[in-house]
Amino acid sequence: MTVAVVGAGLAGLSAAWALEGAGAGAGAAADVVVLDAGRRPGGMIVTERRDGFIVEGGPDGFLAAEPDIQELAREIGVGDRLVDQIARGSTLWTGRRLEPLAEGKAAELLGIQVNANAGTQFRTFTTGMADVVQALVACLVPRLRTTQGVTAIAPAARGWRLSFTGASSLDAEAVILAVPAWVAARLLAGLGVSAARELDTVLYAPSITVSLAYRADQVPGTLEGTGFVAAPDAGGAVRACTYAWRKYPNRAPDGFALLRAFVGPVDGDPASIAHAELAAILGIEGDPLWTRVFHWPRGLPRYPRGHAERVAAVRERLARLAPLAIAGAGFDGAGVSACVKSGREAARGILRRLGAASVRG
């Protein structure tokens, strides 16, 4: 039986790994195909290694108390590359000074949902978050088809027919849509799942991250914690800054510093604007050695009131169709561990349905 996973972000890759059997442990055997419209798997996880620096374009870690991504890492052979954050705590930029922040307050100010009982200790991988993506891709490379964007899904004799740009198609007994909410809304509405139109109410806010490299002697040695968050009325374009070389080990070579700024919409060069503001806030001297800007026109999802109920209604409707599941940040939480959990649970559900169908057959 063929299962098509649409989307090669972390949720889709995790689903595909579970479908392969090594991560799922039970259910029917499946021939997995992973389809993605882009050229690069991993979604918002982007790690670049440059001159001894480790630069993250998207998420730089996950809560240490969240088990799903760590279980996956052990399954695919990179569990020994998990590392804990070094520095703790953060500060608030009021517009005039940096003031200490209570534990967990920085995440709240940034709109990040954190379980109050889970703590705020973070963890990542030795050479960046792409470690887990690269390991998954290595396991799944025969199954992975990039530049294969799905334009429509329609019922077929045994499951579903997926159409691609260029009039080609693929038949599959089951499908997992590990795509952004607005993509899933369009594809499912085309199937007559009217409840899916409500998924388009999930807002993906634009964001820009700017990494800036300096010599260590350009940055004051008095900086404390993992970074700062700007107060809503602080003014300026920089909404937050991570002291990346202090937060995690080996993010910059000895004698150098690496900052990562989160910048709002700006007119002009985000790197120049970020450097000017950080220089004024932190007391940086001289120009950066280099900068790297990542633009995310649709970044982290923000869920409107009633989101969980809308997702549940869609899943209830899908349960009456041939095996078809949704997974990913647009539905079950934006953190990387939440994406892994969502993908794996979707895969297990599909395997249960395929197994039940094979028994009935």
C-alpha positions in Angstrom: 0.0 0.0 0.0 1.2 3.5 -0.9 1.0 6.4 1.6 1.8 9.8 0.3 3.1 12.4 2.7 2.6 15.9 1.3 5.1 18.3 2.9 8.7 17.7 3.8 8.9 19.9 6.9 9.6 18.3 10.2 6.1 17.1 10.7 6.0 15.4 7.2 9.5 13.8 7.6 8.5 12.6 11.1 5.3 11.1 9.7 7.2 9.4 6.9 9.7 7.9 9.4 6.9 6.5 11.5 5.2 5.1 8.4 8.4 3.3 7.5 7.9 1.2 10.6 11.0 2.0 12.6 9.2 4.7 14.5 5.7 3.3 14.5 6.2 -0.2 15.8 2.7 -1.4 14.8 0.2 -1.5 12.0 0.3 -2.2 8.3 3.4 -2.0 6.2 3.4 1.0 3.9 5.3 2.2 0.8 6.0 5.8 1.6 6.4 8.7 -0.8 7.2 12.2 0.5 6.2 15.1 -1.8 7.3 18.7 -1.4 6.8 21.7 -3.6 10.2 23.2 -2.7 13.8 22.0 -3.3 14.9 21.9 0.3 13.3 19.7 2.9 13.0 20.8 6.5 10.5 23.6 6.3 11.5 26.5 8.6 14.5 24.6 10.0 17.5 26.1 8.3 21.1 25.8 9.6 24.1 27.2 7.9 27.7 26.5 9.0 30.1 29.3 8.1 33.7 29.8 9.2 33.1 27.9 12.5 29.8 29.7 13.2 26.5 27.9 13.4 23.7 30.1 12.1 20.0 29.2 12.6 17.5 30.8 10.2 14.5 29.4 12.0 14.0 27.7 15.3 17.2 27.2 17.3 16.0 24.7 19.8 13.2 23.2 21.8 12.1 22.8 25.4 14.1 20.1 27.2 11.0 18.8 28.8 9.4 18.0 25.5 10.1 14.3 24.7 8.9 13.8 21.1 11.8 15.3 19.1 14.3 13.7 21.5 12.7 10.3 21.1 12.9 10.7 17.3 16.5 11.8 17.5 17.4 8.6 19.3 15.5 6.5 16.8 17.4 8.0 13.8 20.8 7.9 15.5 21.4 11.5 16.5 20.4 11.3 20.2 24.0 11.6 21.2 24.1 15.1 19.5 21.6 16.7 21.9 23.1 19.5 23.9 21.7 21.8 26.6 21.7 25.6 26.7 24.4 27.1 28.7 23.3 30.6 29.7 20.0 31.1 31.6 17.6 34.0 31.9 16.8 37.0 29.8 16.2 40.7 30.0 13.7 43.3 28.9 14.7 46.3 26.7 12.4 49.1 27.9 13.6 51.6 25.3 16.0 53.1 27.8 17.6 50.2 29.7 17.9 46.4 30.0 16.0 45.0 33.0 15.8 41.4 34.3 12.8 39.3 33.3 11.1 36.6 35.3 11.5 33.0 34.1 9.2 32.4 31.1 8.2 36.0 30.7 10.3 36.4 27.5 8.4 33.6 25.7 5.1 35.2 26.8 6.0 38.6 25.4 6.9 36.9 22.1 3.6 35.1 21.9 5.2 31.7 22.4 3.1 29.1 24.2 5.1 27.5 27.0 3.7 24.9 29.4 4.1 26.4 32.9 5.0 23.0 34.3 7.6 22.1 31.7 10.2 24.8 32.6 12.1 26.9 30.2 15.3 25.1 29.8 16.1 24.6 26.1 18.0 22.0 24.2 19.3 21.7 20.6 21.8 19.7 18.5 25.5 19.8 18.4 25.8 21.4 14.9 22.4 23.0 14.7 18.8 22.1 14.3 19.4 20.8 10.8 21.1 17.8 12.4 17.7 16.1 12.9 16.5 17.0 9.4 19.6 15.7 7.7 19.4 12.5 9.6 15.7 12.0 8.6 16.5 12.8 5.0 19.3 10.3 5.0 16.9 7.7 6.2 14.1 8.6 3.7 16.1 9.8 0.6 14.7 7.0 -1.7 11.2 8.2 -0.7 11.7 11.9 -1.0 10.5 13.8 -4.1 11.2 17.6 -4.0 9.7 20.1 -6.5 6.6 18.0 -6.5 3.8 20.4 -5.5 0.4 18.8 -5.1 -2.3 20.9 -6.8 -5.4 18.8 -6.0 -6.6 15.6 -4.4 -9.5 13.5 -5.7 -11.1 10.2 -4.7 -9.7 7.2 -6.6 -10.6 3.5 -6.9 -8.4 2.6 -3.9 -7.9 5.8 -1.9 -6.7 9.0 -3.5 -5.3 10.5 -6.7 -2.9 13.4 -6.2 -2.4 15.8 -9.1 0.8 17.7 -9.7 1.8 20.6 -11.8 2.3 19.4 -15.4 -0.7 17.0 -15.5 1.1 14.1 -13.8 -0.5 12.3 -10.9 0.0 9.6 -8.2 -2.5 7.2 -6.7 -2.2 6.3 -3.0 -4.2 4.3 -0.5 -3.7 7.0 2.1 -2.5 10.6 2.4 -1.0 12.8 5.1 -1.2 16.5 4.5 1.7 17.9 6.5 1.4 21.4 5.0 0.5 24.9 6.2 -3.1 25.4 7.2 -3.9 27.6 4.2 -2.7 24.9 1.8 -4.7 22.1 3.6 -7.8 24.3 3.6 -7.6 24.7 -0.2 -6.9 21.0 -0.9 -9.6 19.7 1.5 -12.2 22.2 0.4 -11.7 20.9 -3.1 -12.8 17.5 -1.7 -16.0 19.0 -0.4 -14.8 19.1 3.2 -16.5 22.4 3.9 -15.3 22.6 7.5 -11.7 22.8 6.2 -12.3 26.3 4.9 -12.1 27.5 8.5 -8.5 26.4 8.7 -7.6 29.4 6.6 -8.3 31.6 9.7 -4.9 30.6 11.1 -2.6 33.6 10.7 1.0 33.2 9.7 2.7 36.4 10.7 5.8 37.6 8.6 9.1 37.6 10.4 12.8 38.4 9.7 15.8 37.0 11.5 19.2 38.6 11.2 22.4 36.8 12.4 25.4 39.1 13.0 29.0 38.0 13.6 31.5 40.1 15.6 34.8 39.8 17.3 34.3 39.1 21.0 36.1 42.4 21.9 33.4 44.3 20.0 30.7 43.2 22.3 30.6 44.1 26.0 31.5 41.3 28.4 28.8 42.3 30.8 25.9 40.9 28.8 23.9 38.5 30.9 21.5 35.6 30.0 20.4 34.3 26.6 19.3 37.6 25.2 16.6 40.3 25.5 13.0 41.0 24.4 11.9 44.5 23.6 8.9 45.9 25.4 5.9 46.5 23.1 6.3 50.3 23.6 10.1 50.3 23.3 10.2 51.5 19.7 12.6 50.3 17.1 12.5 47.4 14.7 14.3 44.8 16.8 11.7 42.8 18.8 14.2 40.4 20.4 17.8 39.3 20.3 19.5 36.0 21.2 23.1 35.9 22.3 23.5 32.8 20.3 27.2 32.2 21.2 26.3 32.2 24.8 23.0 30.3 24.7 24.4 27.1 23.2 27.9 25.7 23.0 30.2 26.2 20.0 27.9 28.6 18.1 30.9 30.8 17.3 34.7 30.2 17.2 36.8 31.2 20.2 37.3 35.0 20.2 34.1 35.7 18.3 30.4 36.5 19.1 27.2 35.7 17.3 23.9 37.6 17.8 20.5 36.8 16.3 18.0 39.6 16.0 14.2 39.2 15.4 13.2 42.2 13.3 9.7 43.5 12.4 8.8 44.8 8.9 11.2 47.5 7.9 11.9 49.9 5.1 15.5 49.3 4.2 18.2 46.7 4.9 17.2 44.6 7.9 20.8 43.8 8.7 21.9 47.5 8.8 18.9 48.4 10.9 19.4 45.5 13.3 23.1 46.3 13.7 22.4 50.0 14.4 19.8 49.2 17.1 21.9 46.5 18.7 24.9 48.7 18.8 22.9 51.4 20.7 21.2 48.9 23.0 24.2 46.6 23.8 27.1 49.0 23.3 28.6 47.1 20.3 31.7 48.8 18.8 32.4 48.7 15.1 30.7 47.0 12.2 29.8 43.3 12.1 32.2 40.9 10.3 29.2 39.7 8.3 25.4 39.3 8.5 22.9 36.8 7.3 19.2 37.7 6.8 16.4 35.2 6.6 13.0 36.4 5.4 9.9 34.4 6.4 6.8 35.9 4.7 4.7 33.4 6.5 6.3 32.5 9.8 4.9 31.0 13.0 1.2 30.4 13.0 -1.1 32.3 15.4 -4.3 30.5 16.2 -7.7 32.3 16.5 -10.1 31.5 19.3 -11.8 28.1 18.8 -8.9 26.7 16.7 -8.7 23.4 18.4 -12.5 22.8 17.9 -12.2 23.7 14.2 -9.3 21.2 13.8 -11.3 18.5 15.6 -14.3 19.1 13.3 -12.1 18.7 10.2 -10.6 15.5 11.6 -14.0 14.1 12.4 -15.1 14.7 8.8 -11.9 13.1 7.4 -12.5 10.0 9.5 -15.5 9.2 7.2 -13.3 9.3 4.1 -10.6 7.0 2.8 -7.5 7.3 5.0 -6.5 11.0 5.0 -4.9 13.0 7.9 -3.6 16.5 8.6 -0.4 17.2 10.6 1.9 20.1 11.4 2.3 23.5 13.0 -0.9 24.8 11.5 -3.0 22.4 13.5 -1.2 21.1 16.6 1.3 23.7 17.9 4.2 25.6 16.4 7.2 24.2 18.3 9.5 21.7 16.6 8.6 18.9 19.2 4.9 19.6 18.6 5.5 19.1 14.9 7.2 15.8 15.4 4.4 14.6 17.7 1.7 15.7 15.2 3.4 13.9 12.3 4.0 10.7 14.2 0.4 10.6 15.5 -1.0 11.2 12.0 1.2 8.3 10.8 0.0 6.0 13.5 -3.6 6.8 12.8 -3.1 6.1 9.1 -1.4 2.8 9.9 -4.3 1.8 12.1 -6.8 2.5 9.4 -4.8 0.7 6.8 -4.4 -2.3 9.1 -8.2 -2.4 9.8 -8.9 -2.1 6.0 -6.5 -5.0 5.2 -8.2 -7.2 7.9 -11.7 -6.4 6.4 -10.3 -7.1 2.9 
